[in-house]
Amino acid sequence: MILCRMMRELPFSRPALPCCHFFKTSSSSFFRYTSGAAILAAMLLSTSCIQEQDASASTLQPEQVTPAAVVSATESISAADSSALTASTAAVSAPAPAVTAEWNYPGPRPLPGAILPEKRIVAFYGNLLSRRMGILGELDPDEMLEKLDAEVENWSKADSLTPVQPALHLIAVTAQGHPSAGGKYRLRMKHDMIDQVLELASRRNAIVFLDVQVGHSTLQEELPHLEKYLKMPHVHLGIDAEFAMKEGKIPGRSIGTFDAEDINYATGYLADLVKANQIPPKLLIVHRFTQRMITNYQDIKLRPETQVVMHMDGWGSPALKKDTYRRFIVKEPVQFTGFKVFYKNDLRNSPRLMTPEEIIALSPSPLYIQYQ
């Protein structure tokens, strides 16, 4: 069954992105992650995503079309198969080498086992319920992993001195254009989906990121629901300021924001898990493509137990992407940097995608690369 709902374009000064999004045609996949009244809710929930009305005409447009993904009406979470998770963890969590190179990055030198800057991460992003949210859900699993292999090879050739760490980046909490259960404008994916992504990652010795779009909720409310996964050595966190609606607006109709206080909560939460479970440092990916998405960046605390990546999350031509990287990532440095490539939207006004060589040449050179 294919579910799709078109929202009328709102009268903003810049056009909204298309917000029709399609589920996979496999009904078995759809029903695996949903139940009960949530199926009806799936027919009604949708969001759109607009470009912030920024003073500069060169600001990139976001590509965060949120799926009408669903959980049960009570947002109940299925119990994970502990034996399968143990096997997945063993397959994926080979320790990263200790950081031995000269430390030229902000913040304290990380603890042994930290991934950055010893490796460059190449991640596939998306949600298994949507072919429109990213490459992770667009392709069937085997085809997706083969494409990930090809990208890893491309990056290895472009920079033979930096090992490439493959990753899968799952949107585990999706913002919604409808109040949803509890009036929070967000829906949590069932743990069955996370378990499947962990299994896929184990086939490539990949790490996993769980991404959170809080809507009207908070990180304080959402992160504990993912704690059993964040305790795993190979599972890390992403947070999306675009959908953090502090002013009570509807996700997708305006751009949200995180403050340094929110990011400090996330790194503190991860640091506590690292210390309590004696695991390697955790990565935190923070999505950004406008000025107002992150406030008080200078107050972000850097900890040896965590590694913060400010991720350039905008689409457009190579010139526009470089400009956004310079204006919103380089000018407000935190620790490490990331860069996103959109297989489709980057080609809307450009004949080609940016190459690994071009991205590596940016200063600072991004160490987290995401494909959507």
Beta strands, then each sheet from edge to edge (+ up, - down):
strand 1: 120-126
strand 2: 164-175
strand 3: 186-188
strand 4: 207-212
strand 5: 235-240
strand 6: 258-259
strand 7: 282-288
strand 8: 294-295
strand 9: 306-312
strand 10: 336-341
strand 11: 368-371
sheet 1: 3+ 2- 1- 11- 10- 9- 7- 5- 4-
sheet 2: 6+ 8+
end
